[in-house]
Structures are given as structure tokens and as C-alpha cells.
């Protein structure tokens, strides 16, 4: 799945979780199953997902893989101020 499609899916997942508390609970409990059931997207084997909910007073910093693992598309996104899928700007 392209980075653009992943970003679009991420937006849909967040919107659905904000609108539907049952979906949010399912997403937190079993992200792969919730995403597949709601959006028909199968997360590849070997990929583990963890969903956590930020609050007004709690923020998370996601540590990316070590440098040297960015694809050309990811490098272009970073250079253009985009999101690489594991590196997104932090908004305070």
C-alpha cells in the first residue's frame, strides 16, 4: 500500500474511532481485526499494530527504526514536510 493510501486509511480509522466508541474499543483491543472488519484492509503478516489514545495531557513519542531504512518515497515525504508512516510531526 502506498504511503498516500496508508495516510488516507489512517485518517479514516481515526475519524471512525472518534465517531464510534465501540469501534474505538475494538481498535484498541485488536487493531488488525478491527481494521479488517471495518475497512476490508488486511494488515500484512509480521506487522504488529498497537493503538494508544492521546489525551490533552498525555502525548506519545514513537521511536522510528534506525536511520538508513527510509525508502525513496519516505525521504521525499520527509523533505516535503510529509509523514513517512512512522515519522509524523508532533503537534502540541
C-alpha positions as CSV (number, residue, x, y, z in Angstrom):
1,X,0.0,0.0,0.0
2,X,1.4,3.4,-0.9
3,X,2.2,6.0,1.7
4,X,-0.6,8.1,0.4
5,X,-3.1,5.3,0.7
6,X,-1.8,4.5,4.3
7,X,-2.2,8.1,5.3
8,X,-5.8,8.2,3.9
9,X,-6.6,5.0,5.7
10,X,-5.2,6.4,8.9
11,X,-7.5,9.4,8.6
12,X,-10.5,7.1,8.1
13,X,-9.6,5.0,11.1
14,X,-9.2,8.0,13.4
15,X,-12.4,9.6,12.2
16,X,-14.3,6.3,12.7
17,X,-12.9,5.9,16.2
18,X,-13.8,9.4,17.1
19,X,-17.4,8.9,15.9
20,X,-18.0,5.3,17.2
21,X,-16.9,4.3,20.7
22,X,-17.5,0.6,20.0
23,X,-15.1,0.7,17.0
24,X,-12.5,2.6,19.1
25,X,-12.7,-0.1,21.8
26,X,-12.3,-2.8,19.2
27,X,-9.4,-0.9,17.6
28,X,-7.5,-0.6,20.9
29,X,-8.2,-4.2,21.8
30,X,-7.3,-5.8,18.4
31,X,-6.3,-3.3,15.7
32,X,-5.8,-5.8,12.9
33,X,-9.2,-7.4,13.3
34,X,-10.9,-4.0,13.7
35,X,-9.3,-2.5,10.6
36,X,-10.0,-5.6,8.5
37,X,-13.7,-5.8,9.7
38,X,-14.4,-2.1,9.2
39,X,-12.4,-1.3,6.1
40,X,-11.6,-4.6,4.5
41,X,-7.9,-4.0,4.7
42,X,-5.8,-6.9,5.8
43,X,-2.6,-5.9,7.7
44,X,0.3,-8.0,6.3
45,X,1.5,-10.9,8.4
46,X,4.5,-10.0,10.5
47,X,3.2,-6.4,11.1
48,X,2.1,-5.7,14.7
49,X,-0.1,-2.7,15.5
50,X,-0.6,-1.0,18.8
51,X,-3.2,1.6,19.3
52,X,-3.0,4.1,22.1
53,X,-5.2,7.1,22.8
54,X,-3.6,10.5,23.5
55,X,-5.2,13.0,25.8
56,X,-4.9,16.7,26.4
57,X,-2.1,16.0,28.9
58,X,-0.6,12.8,27.5
59,X,1.5,12.6,24.3
60,X,3.4,9.8,22.8
61,X,6.7,9.8,21.0
62,X,7.1,7.0,18.5
63,X,10.7,5.9,18.1
64,X,11.3,5.1,14.4
65,X,13.6,2.5,13.0
66,X,17.3,3.4,12.9
67,X,18.4,5.7,10.1
68,X,19.2,4.2,6.8
69,X,15.9,2.4,6.4
70,X,13.9,5.1,4.6
71,X,12.7,4.4,1.1
72,X,13.0,7.0,-1.6
73,X,9.2,7.8,-1.2
74,X,9.7,8.2,2.6
75,X,12.7,10.5,2.0
76,X,10.6,12.6,-0.4
77,X,7.8,12.8,2.2
78,X,10.2,14.0,4.9
79,X,11.9,16.5,2.6
80,X,8.4,17.8,1.7
81,X,7.2,18.0,5.3
82,X,5.0,14.9,5.0
83,X,4.5,11.9,7.1
84,X,6.6,8.8,6.5
85,X,4.3,6.4,8.2
86,X,6.4,6.2,11.3
87,X,7.6,9.8,11.5
88,X,4.9,12.4,11.8
89,X,5.2,15.9,13.2
90,X,4.3,16.3,16.8
91,X,1.6,19.0,17.4
92,X,1.5,20.4,20.9
